[in-house]
């Protein structure tokens, strides 16, 4: 896969980005106070302090429903949460303070054939994970956001339809203030432990590092990018754009116009080695 393979997706997002930027330039430059309690994502937009210290159950990755695709007939939806396992005032944390940063997270993503016979789900990916997490602005080159843990990813099928991978991961991220907006860049390094016998070559299409970026302001537009590049010079690029449709209920939760563009291999786990072309979907997010 060469850079030119990504051009259709990049051009589409650039058009959305330019349109939103023009509208956003007329807005007040101050960030909404709720953003101070921003919780990381896939990528947080603000990391001044760790919001999970006050809440046991919080959002994790985006929650959305979008429709579109090559034939305009597929829906895609995702829900995600994370749970801080130990209370900071518990006896366990008094004895072993590092337990205060332990989290469990779960993310589920489905692609739905809306117009097919019986409207079947093309594939569903289940991703539970267990990790240690640190959040806080650093005065040095140390990461502002850090996760270290274990993740299982599976489509829940058996025999020849089975796809799964178990990995250890290390995910640092750095936050920068750019033009009164926030830019977060990060990389998720993965060490595969086991895979299904039917996707043993998955690193040819995913590699060992996912690159992420998130830029924007919580009271305005936000854009994200996620890039994978495998050992066989294959990979994928996912771009998103979102804009608020209502006053947030609380940090990162409300209603957002949401656009997702995917280009490359492995939009679903069962199709990890198949090129999906360029998929453009539009819909609604309640967490971004």
N, C-alpha and C positions, 0 to 999 in steps of 0.2 A: 504494500500500500504506500503510495507516494503522497506528497502534500497536495497535489492537484486533486486527489480523490476527495479531499475535504472541502474544496472550494465551493461547491453548491451550498453546503450547510453554513459555511462561514459567511458567504454573501447574504444568505437569507437572514441570519442573525444580525449582520451589520445594518441591514435596512431597518429592522425593528429597533435596534439600539439607537440609530440616528433619529428616528421618529420620536422615541421616548425621551431622548436627551433634549430635544428641542422644547418639549412640553415641560420637562423638569427644570430647565434653566430659569423659568419664571417663578419657581417655588421658593419659599423661605429656606435658607441654607442650614438652619438648625436641625439636628437630628432629633427625632421623637424621643421623649424620655424613656419610653418603653424599650428602646433599643439597648439601653444600658443593662437590661436583664436578658440580653440575647443569649440564646443557647445554641451550641454548635450542632451542626448539621449532619450533613456531609461537610459543610463548611459554615462556620459561624460568620456573621458579619460584624459582630462586636464582641470583644472578649475582655472587658475591663475587670470582671470578677466572675466567679463560678456560680451561676444561678442554681445549680443542682444542690447547693448547700442548704437552700431554703425549701426545696420541693423534692419529694421522693420520686414522683412520676413527672417526666417532662417530654417534650418533643425531641425527635432525633433527626431523621432525614425528612425531606418534604412529604406532605400528604396532598395528593392531587388526583384529579380525573381529567384526562384529555382524550380527544377523538381526532382521528385522521389516518395518516399512513399513506403508503404508496397508492392504495386503492380507496382511500377515504372511508374505510369500513371497519377499522379496528379502534377499539378503545384501550386505554392503558390507565391503570390506577395503582396507587401505592399508599400504604399507611405505615407508620413507623413511630416507635416510642422508645424511651429508655427509662430505667429504674435504678435509683441509687440504693444499693442493697443494704447498707448499714447506716443507722442513725448516728449522726456525729456525736451524740451524747451517750451512746451505748457503751456498755462495759467492754465489748469487743474492741471498739475504737480506742478506748482508754488504754487497753493492753497492747494493741497493734495499730498505731495511728494510720498506717498506709491503707487500712481497710476502708477508711472514710472516703477514698476516691474510687472504690470499686463499683462498677455499673454492669447491669445486664441490659441489652438492647435487642429489639426485634423489628425487622423490616420485611414486608411482604409486597411483592410487585407482580401484577398480572397483566397479560396482554389478552384482549377479549375480541373474538371475531363476531362483531355485532350483527352482521348480515348473513352469516353462514347458517347452514341447516342446524337448527336447535341452538344457535348462537354459542358455540363452544369456546372455552378458554384455550388459547393456543399454548400457553405455558404460564406457570406461576412459580416464582422463585421465593424461597423462604430463607431468611438470613438471621438466625440468632447469633449473638456474640456476647462475650464476657471480656471486660477490659478495665484497666486502670486509667484514670483521666485526670489531667491537670489543665486548668484554665487560669490565665492571669497575665496581664501585660508585663513584659520583661524589659529591664533596662539594659540588657546585654543582647548577645546574638542568640540566646536560648529561645526555644519556641514559645510563642504565646499560647499555643494550644498543643496538647500532646495526648495521644492515646496509645496504649500498648496492651495487646490482648490476643484473643483467639476468636475466630469466626468460622461458622459452618454455613455453607451455601448449598442448597439442594432444590431440585424441582419436585421432590416428593414421589417420583415415579420409580418403577423397578424394571428389571431386565434390560432390554436394549434401549428403553426410553429413559433410563436412569442417568442423571447428570448431577455430580456433586463434587465439592472440593472443601477440604478443611485446611485452614491456614493460620499461622501466627502473623500478626501484623504490627507495624510500628508507623504511627501517623503523626508527624509534626506539622505545625502550621505557623505562619508568621503574618502579623497584621500591620498594615500601613495606612496612614491617612493620606489620601490623594484627592486634591481638588474638592475638599469638603465632603468627600465620600470615603468609604473604607474598602480597601483591597485586602483580601486574604488569599495567600498562596500556600499550598501544602502538597505533600506527597505521601501516599500510603504505600509503604514497602511491605510486600507480602512474601512469606516463606511457606510454600505449599507443603503440607504434611501427607495427606492422602487424597486420592481422587477416585471417582468411579472408573471402572475399566473401560467405559464407553466415552470418556473424555480425558484420557491420559495425556493428550497433547494440548491441553487447554492453554498452557503457557506460550504456545506458538502464536496464540491470538490475543492473549492478555498480557503476557510478560510478567514482571515481578513488581512493577511500580505503576500506580495510578497517580496522574498529575491533576491537581485541582486548582481552580481560581474562582473567587466570588467577589464581585465589585458592585457597589451601589450604596443606597441609603435606605433605611428601613421605612421612612415615610414617603418613599418614591420608588423608582424602578431599581431592580436588582438583576444582574446577569451572572450566570455561572458557566464554567466550562470544565469538562472532565475528559482527559485523554488517556487512552491505553495504547501500547505499542508492543507487539509480541515478538518472540524470537524468530518467527518466520516472516517478519516484516509485514505483519498484518495487525490490525487493531481497530479502534473505534474512537469517535469523537461525539460527545453529547453536550449540547448547548441549551441553556434555558434562559427565558426572559420572563419577568413577572412585574406586575404593577398593581398597587392597592385599589380595591373597589369599594372599600368601606373602612371605617375607623377600626383599628385592631382591637380584638377582644382582650388580648394581652400579647406579650412579645412573640413575634413570628406567627401568631395565630389570628386569623381574620378571614378576609376574602380577597383573592388576588386573581387577576387575569394572568393566565399561565400559558406559555408557549414552550414546547420541547422539540428540539431538532436532534435526530440521531443519524449518524452516518458510519457505516462500517460493519464489522463482524460482531455477532453475539448480542443482539438486542435482548434476546431471551437466552436462558441458560441452555435450553435444548438446541438452540441454533448458534452455539458458541463459535462454530467453524463455518457458518454461512454468512455471506455478505447480504445485508439487509437493504442496501442502497441508501437513499436519503429519505428518512421518515420525518414528516412534519405534523405535529399534533397540537391542538389548541383546546384549552378548557379552563378549569377552575381549580385553584389550590386553596386549602384552608391553613396550611403551614408551608412556608417556602424556605 
